[in-house]
Amino acid sequence: MFRVTISDEEKSGSSKKLVVMCKTTGADDVGRTLLQYFKSEEIVYNQVLPSMQAVARFTEPLPWPRCLYAKDDSDGRPCLVFEDLREKGFVTKSRDVVPDVHHFRLALSHLAKFHGAGMALQHLQPSVFDNMAKRLLKFFDDPAEIQKFEQFSNVVKGSLVMIEDRFPPNSEIYGKMKKVYDGMQESFMSMAVVPKPAPGLGIVHGDCHLNNLMFKYDKVNKVLLQDERVTTHF
């Protein structure tokens, strides 16, 4: 991510500036999966969100940042340009402090709007919805990604060896951790694999954690969702 300030001086001598955030890759030659992340996010901002905004009749301020430019460039680096939300007073919440009920309620209310708009789009414009949904990222459709996750899962399971000095294999703590680790892959797969189409399924954010929420603290509390690269049909 790069924070860029664009300045323009007019003939009258006055100047204007625009502060934006640019998301791109660190090199020209990137892997297929990373390009798919950018492609999926480009589809979200150029097609999905505008369609959801129209069908749900959302008005400003929207529960996501304005995307000023989005291009999946197969000939070079992909690039996404967003308004800098800090210019509007939005900040991320410190991860050192557990959010209180007010933060959770606010975040979930905005996430509900996101999910509700997606379900409305599916119901009112099914062909438009299906065309966009099938183009979004489906993480476990890629055998290479499944292999990466299996490698990660094996490393996590192997980390149990690191705690054996403090918690022997016959201890209660070790047994509980082993149970969690043994079921981790199945549990994760059940949450990540896209199910077959059915009533009640819609477009979900896919990566809604504290780092991807920005809050504005004023008389009217607001929250924005960001980072749509793993938005998918679920």
C-alpha positions as CSV (number, residue, x, y, z in Angstrom):
1,M,0.0,0.0,0.0
2,F,1.3,3.5,-0.9
3,R,-0.1,6.8,0.3
4,V,0.1,9.3,-2.5
5,T,-0.6,13.0,-2.4
6,I,-1.6,14.5,-5.8
7,S,-1.2,18.3,-6.0
8,D,-2.4,20.6,-8.8
9,E,-1.8,24.4,-8.9
10,E,-4.3,26.5,-10.9
11,K,-3.5,29.7,-12.8
12,S,-5.0,31.8,-10.0
13,G,-2.3,30.5,-7.8
14,S,-4.6,28.4,-5.6
15,S,-3.7,24.7,-5.3
16,K,-5.7,21.6,-4.6
17,K,-4.6,18.2,-3.4
18,L,-6.0,14.7,-3.4
19,V,-4.7,12.1,-1.0
20,V,-5.2,8.5,-2.1
21,M,-4.1,5.0,-1.2
22,C,-2.7,2.8,-3.9
23,K,-2.7,-1.0,-3.6
24,T,-0.4,-2.8,-6.0
25,T,2.1,-5.7,-6.1
26,G,5.8,-5.4,-5.1
27,A,7.0,-6.8,-8.4
28,D,5.9,-7.0,-12.0
29,D,6.1,-10.8,-12.1
30,V,3.5,-12.1,-9.6
31,G,1.8,-15.5,-9.2
32,R,-1.5,-16.6,-10.5
33,T,-3.2,-16.5,-7.1
34,L,-2.1,-13.0,-6.2
35,L,-3.4,-11.8,-9.6
36,Q,-6.7,-13.5,-8.9
37,Y,-7.0,-11.6,-5.6
38,F,-6.6,-8.3,-7.5
39,K,-9.0,-9.5,-10.2
40,S,-11.6,-10.4,-7.7
41,E,-11.3,-7.1,-5.9
42,E,-11.5,-5.2,-9.2
43,I,-14.7,-7.0,-10.0
44,V,-16.1,-6.1,-6.5
45,Y,-15.4,-2.4,-6.8
46,N,-16.3,-2.0,-10.5
47,Q,-19.4,-4.2,-10.7
48,V,-20.5,-5.8,-7.4
49,L,-20.7,-2.8,-5.1
50,P,-22.3,-0.5,-7.6
51,S,-24.9,-3.1,-8.4
52,M,-25.5,-3.6,-4.6
53,Q,-25.7,0.1,-4.1
54,A,-28.3,0.5,-6.8
55,V,-30.5,-2.4,-5.8
56,A,-30.5,-1.4,-2.1
57,R,-30.7,2.3,-2.8
58,F,-27.8,3.1,-0.6
59,T,-27.0,6.8,-0.2
60,E,-23.8,8.6,0.9
61,P,-22.0,7.9,3.1
62,L,-21.5,4.3,1.8
63,P,-20.3,1.5,4.1
64,W,-17.1,1.1,2.0
65,P,-14.4,3.4,0.6
66,R,-14.7,5.0,-2.8
67,C,-12.6,3.2,-5.4
68,L,-11.2,5.8,-7.8
69,Y,-9.4,3.3,-10.1
70,A,-9.4,-0.4,-10.4
71,K,-7.7,-2.4,-13.0
72,D,-6.5,-6.0,-13.2
73,D,-3.6,-5.5,-15.6
74,S,-2.3,-8.8,-16.9
75,D,0.5,-7.0,-18.8
76,G,1.9,-5.2,-15.7
77,R,1.2,-4.6,-12.1
78,P,-2.5,-4.6,-11.1
79,C,-3.5,-1.4,-9.3
80,L,-6.4,-0.3,-7.1
81,V,-6.7,3.4,-6.0
82,F,-8.9,4.4,-3.1
83,E,-9.7,7.6,-1.3
84,D,-7.6,8.0,1.9
85,L,-10.2,7.5,4.6
86,R,-7.9,9.1,7.2
87,E,-8.6,12.4,5.5
88,K,-12.2,11.9,6.6
89,G,-11.3,11.1,10.2
90,F,-11.5,7.3,9.9
91,V,-9.0,5.2,11.9
92,T,-8.3,1.6,12.6
93,K,-8.9,0.4,16.1
94,S,-5.9,-0.8,18.1
95,R,-5.7,-4.6,18.3
96,D,-4.3,-4.3,21.8
97,V,-7.7,-3.5,23.1
98,V,-10.7,-5.8,22.7
99,P,-13.6,-3.9,21.0
100,D,-16.6,-3.2,23.2
101,V,-20.2,-4.1,22.4
102,H,-20.7,-0.7,20.7
103,H,-18.0,-1.4,18.1
104,F,-19.3,-4.9,17.5
105,R,-22.9,-3.7,17.1
106,L,-21.9,-0.9,14.7
107,A,-19.6,-3.2,12.6
108,L,-22.2,-6.0,12.4
109,S,-25.0,-3.6,11.4
110,H,-23.0,-2.4,8.5
111,L,-22.0,-5.9,7.5
112,A,-25.7,-6.8,7.6
113,K,-26.3,-4.1,5.0
114,F,-23.6,-5.6,2.8
115,H,-25.0,-9.1,3.1
116,G,-28.6,-7.9,2.7
117,A,-27.8,-5.9,-0.4
118,G,-26.1,-9.0,-1.9
119,M,-29.2,-11.2,-1.2
120,A,-31.5,-8.6,-2.6
121,L,-29.4,-8.4,-5.8
122,Q,-29.5,-12.2,-6.1
123,H,-33.3,-12.2,-5.7
124,L,-34.1,-9.2,-8.0
125,Q,-31.4,-9.6,-10.6
126,P,-30.4,-13.3,-10.6
127,S,-28.6,-13.3,-13.9
128,V,-26.6,-10.3,-13.0
129,F,-25.8,-11.8,-9.6
130,D,-24.7,-15.2,-11.0
131,N,-22.5,-13.6,-13.7
132,M,-20.6,-11.6,-11.1
133,A,-20.5,-14.3,-8.4
134,K,-18.9,-16.9,-10.6
135,R,-16.1,-14.5,-11.4
136,L,-15.2,-13.9,-7.7
137,L,-12.3,-15.6,-6.0
138,K,-12.9,-19.2,-5.0
139,F,-9.8,-20.0,-2.9
140,F,-10.2,-23.8,-2.9
141,D,-10.9,-24.1,-6.6
142,D,-7.1,-23.8,-7.1
143,P,-5.2,-27.1,-6.3
144,A,-2.0,-25.1,-5.6
145,E,-3.8,-23.2,-2.9
146,I,-5.1,-26.4,-1.3
147,Q,-1.6,-27.7,-1.3
148,K,-0.3,-24.5,0.4
149,F,-3.0,-24.8,3.1
150,E,-2.2,-28.4,3.7
151,Q,1.5,-27.5,4.2
152,F,0.4,-24.7,6.6
153,S,-1.8,-27.1,8.5
154,N,1.0,-29.6,8.9
155,V,3.3,-27.0,10.2
156,V,0.7,-25.9,12.8
157,K,0.2,-29.5,13.9
158,G,3.9,-30.0,14.2
159,S,4.2,-27.0,16.5
160,L,2.8,-29.2,19.3
161,V,6.3,-30.5,19.7
162,M,7.4,-27.0,20.9
163,I,5.1,-27.1,24.0
164,E,5.9,-30.7,25.1
165,D,8.4,-29.5,27.7
166,R,5.8,-27.5,29.5
167,F,2.7,-29.5,28.6
168,P,3.5,-33.2,28.2
169,P,1.4,-35.3,25.7
170,N,-0.6,-36.8,28.6
171,S,-1.5,-33.4,30.0
172,E,-5.0,-31.8,29.8
173,I,-3.7,-28.7,27.9
174,Y,-1.8,-30.7,25.3
175,G,-4.9,-32.9,24.7
176,K,-7.1,-29.9,24.2
177,M,-4.7,-28.3,21.8
178,K,-4.3,-31.5,19.8
179,K,-8.0,-31.8,19.5
180,V,-8.2,-28.3,18.1
181,Y,-5.3,-28.9,15.7
182,D,-6.7,-32.2,14.5
183,G,-10.0,-30.6,13.5
184,M,-8.5,-27.4,12.2
185,Q,-8.3,-28.4,8.5
186,E,-11.8,-29.9,8.3
187,S,-13.2,-26.8,10.2
188,F,-11.4,-24.3,8.0
189,M,-12.4,-26.1,4.8
190,S,-16.1,-26.2,5.8
191,M,-16.0,-22.4,6.2
192,A,-14.0,-21.7,3.0
193,V,-15.4,-24.0,0.4
194,V,-18.2,-22.4,-1.6
195,P,-21.4,-24.4,-1.2
196,K,-23.8,-25.1,-4.0
197,P,-26.4,-22.4,-4.8
198,A,-29.3,-22.4,-2.4
199,P,-31.8,-19.9,-0.9
200,G,-30.2,-17.6,1.7
201,L,-26.7,-17.7,0.2
202,G,-25.3,-14.4,-1.0
203,I,-22.1,-12.4,-1.4
204,V,-20.0,-12.2,1.7
205,H,-17.0,-10.0,2.6
206,G,-14.7,-13.0,3.3
207,D,-12.1,-11.3,5.4
208,C,-14.0,-9.2,8.0
209,H,-11.6,-8.7,10.9
210,L,-10.5,-5.7,12.9
211,N,-7.7,-4.7,10.5
212,N,-10.3,-4.3,7.7
213,L,-12.6,-2.1,9.7
214,M,-12.1,1.7,10.1
215,F,-14.1,3.7,12.6
216,K,-14.9,7.4,12.8
217,Y,-15.4,8.8,16.3
218,D,-17.8,11.7,16.3
219,K,-21.3,12.5,17.2
220,V,-22.6,10.0,14.6
221,N,-20.6,6.8,14.8
222,K,-19.6,5.3,11.4
223,V,-17.7,2.3,10.2
224,L,-16.4,1.3,6.8
225,L,-15.5,-2.1,5.4
226,Q,-12.4,-2.4,3.3
227,D,-10.2,-5.0,1.6
228,E,-12.5,-6.9,-0.7
229,R,-10.0,-9.2,-2.3
230,V,-11.6,-12.4,-0.8
231,T,-15.2,-11.3,-1.3
232,T,-17.0,-14.4,-2.6
233,H,-20.3,-16.0,-3.2
234,F,-21.3,-18.0,-0.1
